[in-house]
């Protein structure tokens, strides 16, 4: 039954995970994500789930790998310092093609930084944090309701493409309290099981697809290794086989970009100035857009909801006729690199940054007015 409740963003993530079928949570408390762990500790036993507080974030991600192999839909939540510790085992999950969801509620860094202040300084780490050629999925909610909706979508994408999915939130958005619709109508994707005839080659799939999962306990020997491996799962140093594997791990995501990417776009076709921002920064973008439209200035905005893969084509179309891009981000500049890859060096880009606090939308308005007046 669909229900509207007054909860925080972190609680919305927890309830969404439960709806998506998450029955295993492994984590370590860390501000500003700890409320997710608290909610899962309270609610998972009611759903016959497993909750374990691990000794650290390294162990949390390792337990996620084991749980996913066993058939569970696991989740963990952390912030910047913990997310850094998870990268090695996150890379292992990528090589093993294990669906799981990692929530990173960003705070100001580097190192332990300022635990109580939100930020968006982990953007590049979420996309590229692992060593080696790898591609995972990163979704970025920008509204309280999207923390619920996109958590479920993260689980679905992880299952469909057999890949870890990161929900990249920030401390400001995750600690907001408001009305959230606990939507029961959102579809939930289940685990795809490998046909028995293919059990001897559990990693065989089309060049742009993920294989199904073998059923554990039926007597077949299935190898799980972080080493380069062939379709049987056997380690190999065959360079041709290794390249085929890496290309498939990449192409099962990048060949389906149109089905994965998500974004919000407004009034860009005739806009001279377009704002870009995600997460909590998107609220400032929408406010500035509304203010300038009321003043008769042609502005638009683009809010990416997936950062990996990034909606390059959609952004290119959104910026096709504009003269100026204004990026709002709670960092010194990371989203700007994603945008710059799309528009090249010729397009003027302004960055409005704020570290540890929401961006004052009046700063965006001032930048836009400055540009619209040709100053």
C-alpha positions as CSV (number, residue, x, y, z in Angstrom):
1,X,0.0,0.0,0.0
2,X,1.4,3.4,-1.0
3,X,1.9,5.6,2.1
4,X,3.0,9.2,2.6
5,X,5.2,9.7,5.7
6,X,7.2,12.5,7.3
7,X,10.8,11.2,7.3
8,X,14.4,12.2,6.7
9,X,16.2,11.6,3.4
10,X,18.4,8.9,5.1
11,X,15.3,7.1,6.3
12,X,13.8,7.3,2.8
13,X,16.8,5.4,1.5
14,X,16.4,2.7,4.1
15,X,12.7,2.2,3.4
16,X,13.4,2.2,-0.3
17,X,16.0,-0.5,0.1
18,X,13.5,-2.7,2.0
19,X,11.0,-2.3,-0.8
20,X,13.6,-3.2,-3.4
21,X,14.2,-6.5,-1.6
22,X,17.3,-5.7,0.4
23,X,17.6,-8.2,3.2
24,X,21.2,-7.9,4.1
25,X,23.0,-4.8,5.4
26,X,26.6,-4.6,6.5
27,X,28.0,-1.3,7.7
28,X,29.8,0.9,10.1
29,X,28.4,4.1,11.5
30,X,29.7,7.3,10.1
31,X,28.2,10.8,9.9
32,X,26.2,11.9,8.0
33,X,24.9,8.5,6.9
34,X,24.4,6.8,10.3
35,X,20.6,7.2,10.3
36,X,20.4,4.7,7.3
37,X,22.2,2.1,9.4
38,X,20.0,2.8,12.4
39,X,16.8,2.4,10.3
40,X,18.1,-0.9,8.8
41,X,19.0,-2.2,12.2
42,X,15.5,-1.5,13.4
43,X,13.5,-2.7,10.3
44,X,15.5,-5.6,8.8
45,X,14.7,-8.1,11.6
46,X,11.0,-7.4,11.0
47,X,11.5,-8.5,7.4
48,X,13.6,-11.6,8.3
49,X,16.7,-9.8,7.1
50,X,20.3,-9.8,8.3
51,X,21.9,-6.7,9.9
52,X,25.5,-6.8,10.9
53,X,27.6,-3.9,12.2
54,X,31.1,-4.7,10.9
55,X,34.4,-3.7,12.4
56,X,35.1,-1.3,9.5
57,X,34.2,-0.3,6.0
58,X,36.6,-2.7,4.4
59,X,34.9,-5.6,6.1
60,X,31.5,-4.1,5.2
61,X,32.2,-4.2,1.5
62,X,33.8,-7.7,1.8
63,X,30.6,-9.0,3.4
64,X,28.6,-7.4,0.6
65,X,30.6,-9.5,-1.9
66,X,29.8,-12.7,-0.1
67,X,26.1,-11.9,0.4
68,X,25.6,-11.0,-3.2
69,X,27.2,-14.4,-4.3
70,X,24.8,-16.1,-1.9
71,X,21.8,-14.6,-3.7
72,X,21.0,-11.7,-1.4
73,X,20.5,-8.0,-2.3
74,X,23.0,-6.3,0.0
75,X,23.5,-2.7,0.8
76,X,25.9,-0.6,2.9
77,X,26.0,3.2,3.6
78,X,29.0,5.3,4.4
79,X,30.6,8.7,3.8
80,X,33.9,9.9,2.3
81,X,36.5,8.2,4.5
82,X,34.6,4.9,4.6
83,X,34.0,5.1,0.9
84,X,37.7,5.3,0.3
85,X,38.3,2.1,2.3
86,X,35.7,0.3,0.2
87,X,37.4,0.8,-3.1
88,X,39.4,-2.4,-3.3
89,X,36.5,-4.7,-2.6
90,X,34.2,-2.5,-4.8
91,X,36.7,-3.3,-7.6
92,X,36.4,-7.0,-6.7
93,X,32.6,-6.8,-6.9
94,X,33.0,-5.2,-10.3
95,X,35.2,-8.0,-11.6
96,X,32.9,-10.6,-10.2
97,X,29.9,-8.8,-11.6
98,X,28.1,-8.8,-8.3
99,X,25.0,-6.6,-7.8
100,X,25.0,-4.5,-4.7
101,X,24.2,-0.9,-3.6
102,X,26.6,1.4,-1.8
103,X,25.2,4.7,-0.5
104,X,27.7,7.5,0.0
105,X,26.3,10.4,1.9
106,X,29.1,12.9,1.1
107,X,30.7,15.2,3.7
108,X,33.5,17.7,3.6
109,X,37.0,16.3,3.2
110,X,39.8,15.3,2.5
111,X,40.6,12.8,5.2
112,X,38.1,13.0,8.1
113,X,37.3,16.7,7.1
114,X,34.3,18.1,8.8
115,X,31.9,15.1,9.6
116,X,28.8,17.2,10.2
117,X,28.9,19.3,7.0
118,X,27.6,18.1,3.6
119,X,29.6,18.3,0.4
120,X,29.9,16.9,-3.1
121,X,33.6,16.2,-3.1
122,X,33.4,12.5,-3.9
123,X,32.0,12.8,-7.4
124,X,35.1,11.7,-9.3
125,X,35.9,9.0,-6.7
126,X,32.4,7.5,-7.2
127,X,32.9,7.3,-10.9
128,X,36.6,6.4,-11.1
129,X,37.7,5.4,-7.6
130,X,38.8,1.8,-8.5
131,X,42.1,0.9,-10.3
132,X,42.0,-0.6,-13.7
133,X,39.5,-0.2,-16.5
134,X,36.1,-0.4,-14.9
135,X,32.6,1.0,-15.2
136,X,30.0,1.0,-12.5
137,X,26.6,2.8,-12.2
138,X,26.3,6.0,-10.1
139,X,22.9,7.6,-9.5
140,X,22.5,11.0,-7.8
141,X,19.2,12.0,-6.3
142,X,18.4,15.8,-6.2
143,X,15.1,15.8,-4.3
144,X,13.9,14.2,-1.1
145,X,11.5,11.9,-3.0
146,X,14.2,10.9,-5.4
147,X,16.2,9.5,-2.5
148,X,13.5,6.9,-2.3
149,X,12.8,6.4,-6.0
150,X,16.4,6.3,-7.1
151,X,17.5,3.9,-4.3
152,X,15.0,1.4,-5.8
153,X,16.3,2.1,-9.3
154,X,19.9,1.6,-8.1
155,X,19.0,-1.9,-6.9
156,X,17.2,-2.6,-10.2
157,X,20.1,-1.4,-12.3
158,X,22.6,-3.4,-10.2
159,X,20.6,-6.6,-10.7
160,X,19.9,-6.0,-14.4
161,X,23.6,-5.3,-15.4
162,X,25.3,-7.4,-12.6
163,X,27.3,-4.4,-11.4
164,X,27.7,-2.4,-8.2
165,X,25.6,0.7,-8.1
166,X,26.5,3.8,-6.0
167,X,23.8,6.1,-4.7
168,X,25.7,9.4,-4.4
169,X,23.8,11.6,-1.9
170,X,25.1,14.5,0.2
171,X,24.7,15.4,3.9
172,X,22.4,18.4,3.2
173,X,19.8,16.4,1.2
174,X,20.0,13.3,3.2
175,X,19.2,15.1,6.5
176,X,16.2,17.1,5.2
177,X,12.9,16.0,6.6
178,X,9.7,16.1,4.6
179,X,6.9,14.2,3.0
180,X,8.0,11.1,1.1
181,X,5.6,8.8,-0.8
182,X,6.6,5.2,0.0
183,X,5.6,4.0,-3.5
184,X,4.6,0.4,-3.7
185,X,4.0,0.7,-7.4
186,X,7.7,0.9,-8.3
187,X,8.8,-2.4,-10.0
188,X,11.5,-4.4,-8.4
189,X,13.9,-6.5,-10.5
190,X,14.9,-10.0,-9.3
191,X,18.0,-12.1,-9.7
192,X,18.5,-13.6,-13.1
193,X,19.4,-17.2,-12.8
194,X,21.8,-19.0,-15.3
195,X,20.3,-21.9,-17.1
196,X,21.6,-25.3,-16.0
197,X,23.0,-26.1,-19.4
198,X,25.4,-23.1,-19.1
199,X,26.7,-23.9,-15.6
200,X,30.1,-24.9,-16.9
201,X,30.6,-21.4,-18.4
202,X,29.0,-19.1,-15.8
203,X,30.7,-16.0,-17.3
204,X,29.6,-16.5,-20.9
205,X,27.4,-13.7,-22.3
206,X,26.9,-11.5,-25.3
207,X,29.6,-8.9,-25.8
208,X,27.3,-6.2,-24.4
209,X,25.5,-8.2,-21.7
210,X,25.8,-9.7,-18.3
211,X,25.3,-13.5,-17.6
212,X,22.8,-14.9,-15.2
213,X,23.8,-16.2,-11.8
214,X,24.5,-19.9,-11.1
215,X,22.3,-21.5,-8.5
216,X,24.4,-22.3,-5.4
217,X,24.3,-25.8,-3.9
218,X,23.5,-27.9,-7.0
219,X,26.9,-29.6,-7.1
220,X,28.7,-27.5,-9.8
221,X,32.1,-26.0,-9.2
222,X,31.9,-22.2,-9.9
223,X,35.1,-20.2,-9.4
224,X,35.0,-16.7,-8.1
225,X,38.2,-14.7,-8.6
226,X,39.3,-11.2,-8.9
227,X,41.9,-12.3,-11.4
228,X,41.3,-12.0,-15.1
229,X,39.3,-15.0,-16.0
230,X,37.7,-16.9,-18.9
231,X,34.1,-17.8,-19.4
232,X,34.5,-20.7,-17.0
233,X,35.8,-18.4,-14.3
234,X,39.3,-19.9,-14.5
235,X,42.2,-17.4,-14.1
236,X,44.0,-16.6,-17.4
237,X,46.9,-14.6,-18.7
238,X,45.6,-14.8,-22.3
239,X,45.6,-11.2,-23.4
240,X,42.8,-11.7,-25.9
241,X,40.5,-13.3,-23.4
242,X,41.3,-10.6,-20.8
243,X,40.5,-7.8,-23.3
244,X,37.3,-9.5,-24.3
245,X,36.3,-9.7,-20.6
246,X,37.1,-6.0,-19.9
247,X,35.3,-4.8,-23.0
248,X,32.2,-6.8,-22.0
249,X,32.3,-5.4,-18.4
250,X,32.4,-1.9,-20.0
251,X,30.0,-2.4,-22.8
252,X,27.3,-4.1,-20.8
253,X,26.9,-0.5,-19.4
254,X,28.0,1.8,-22.1
255,X,26.0,0.0,-24.9
256,X,22.8,0.6,-22.9
257,X,23.3,4.3,-21.9
258,X,19.9,5.3,-23.2
259,X,18.2,2.8,-20.9
260,X,20.3,3.9,-17.9
261,X,20.8,7.6,-17.9
262,X,18.4,9.9,-16.2
263,X,18.2,13.7,-15.9
264,X,15.9,16.6,-15.4
265,X,16.0,19.4,-18.0
266,X,14.0,22.7,-18.2
267,X,13.8,25.6,-20.7
268,X,17.1,24.9,-22.5
269,X,16.0,25.2,-26.1
270,X,16.1,29.0,-26.2
271,X,18.2,29.7,-23.1
272,X,21.3,31.8,-23.3
273,X,22.4,30.7,-19.9
274,X,22.1,27.1,-18.5
275,X,22.6,26.1,-14.9
276,X,24.0,22.6,-14.1
277,X,24.0,20.9,-10.7
278,X,23.1,17.7,-8.9
279,X,22.1,16.7,-5.4
280,X,21.5,19.6,-2.9
281,X,23.0,22.0,-5.4
282,X,20.1,21.3,-7.8
283,X,17.7,23.1,-5.4
284,X,19.7,26.3,-5.8
285,X,19.8,25.8,-9.5
286,X,16.0,25.5,-9.7
287,X,15.5,28.6,-7.5
288,X,17.9,30.7,-9.6
289,X,16.2,29.5,-12.8
290,X,12.8,30.5,-11.5
291,X,14.0,33.9,-10.4
292,X,15.6,34.8,-13.7
293,X,12.6,33.5,-15.8
294,X,10.4,35.9,-13.8
295,X,12.8,38.7,-14.8
296,X,12.5,37.8,-18.4
297,X,16.0,36.4,-18.8
298,X,16.2,33.2,-21.0
299,X,17.7,30.6,-18.7
300,X,17.4,26.9,-18.4
301,X,18.8,24.1,-16.2
302,X,20.1,20.6,-16.5
303,X,20.2,18.3,-13.5
304,X,21.9,14.9,-14.0
305,X,20.5,12.0,-12.0
306,X,23.1,9.6,-13.3
307,X,26.8,10.5,-13.1
308,X,28.0,7.2,-14.4
309,X,27.2,6.7,-17.2
310,X,26.9,10.5,-17.6
311,X,24.1,11.8,-19.9
312,X,26.6,13.3,-22.4
313,X,24.3,13.4,-25.4
314,X,21.4,14.9,-23.5
315,X,23.7,17.6,-22.0
316,X,25.1,18.4,-25.4
317,X,21.6,18.9,-26.8
318,X,20.7,21.0,-23.8
319,X,23.7,23.3,-24.3
320,X,23.5,23.5,-28.1
321,X,22.3,27.1,-28.3
322,X,23.4,28.6,-25.0
323,X,26.2,31.1,-24.6
324,X,27.2,30.4,-21.0
325,X,27.1,27.5,-18.5
326,X,27.0,28.1,-14.8
327,X,27.8,25.0,-12.6
328,X,26.7,24.9,-9.0
329,X,28.5,22.3,-6.9
330,X,29.5,21.8,-3.3
331,X,33.1,21.3,-4.2
332,X,35.9,23.3,-5.7
333,X,35.1,21.8,-9.1
334,X,34.5,18.2,-10.1
335,X,31.2,18.2,-12.1
336,X,32.9,20.8,-14.3
337,X,35.2,18.2,-15.7
338,X,32.2,16.1,-16.8
339,X,30.6,19.1,-18.4
340,X,33.9,20.2,-20.0
341,X,34.2,16.8,-21.7
342,X,30.9,17.5,-23.4
343,X,31.3,21.1,-24.4
344,X,35.0,21.3,-25.1
345,X,37.3,24.3,-24.3
346,X,35.5,27.0,-26.2
347,X,32.3,27.2,-24.1
348,X,32.6,29.7,-21.2
349,X,31.9,28.0,-17.9
350,X,31.5,29.6,-14.5
351,X,31.6,27.6,-11.2
352,X,29.7,28.7,-8.1
353,X,31.2,26.6,-5.3
354,X,30.3,26.2,-1.6
355,X,32.1,23.8,0.8
356,X,30.2,22.5,3.7
357,X,27.0,24.5,3.1
358,X,24.2,24.8,0.6
359,X,24.8,27.2,-2.3
360,X,23.1,30.5,-1.9
361,X,21.0,30.7,-5.1
362,X,21.4,34.5,-5.2
363,X,25.1,33.9,-6.1
364,X,23.9,32.0,-9.2
365,X,21.5,34.8,-10.1
366,X,24.4,37.4,-9.7
367,X,26.6,35.4,-12.1
368,X,23.9,35.0,-14.6
369,X,23.0,38.7,-14.5
370,X,26.6,39.6,-14.9
371,X,26.9,37.5,-18.0
372,X,23.5,38.6,-19.5
373,X,24.5,42.2,-19.3
374,X,27.7,41.5,-21.2
375,X,30.0,42.5,-18.3
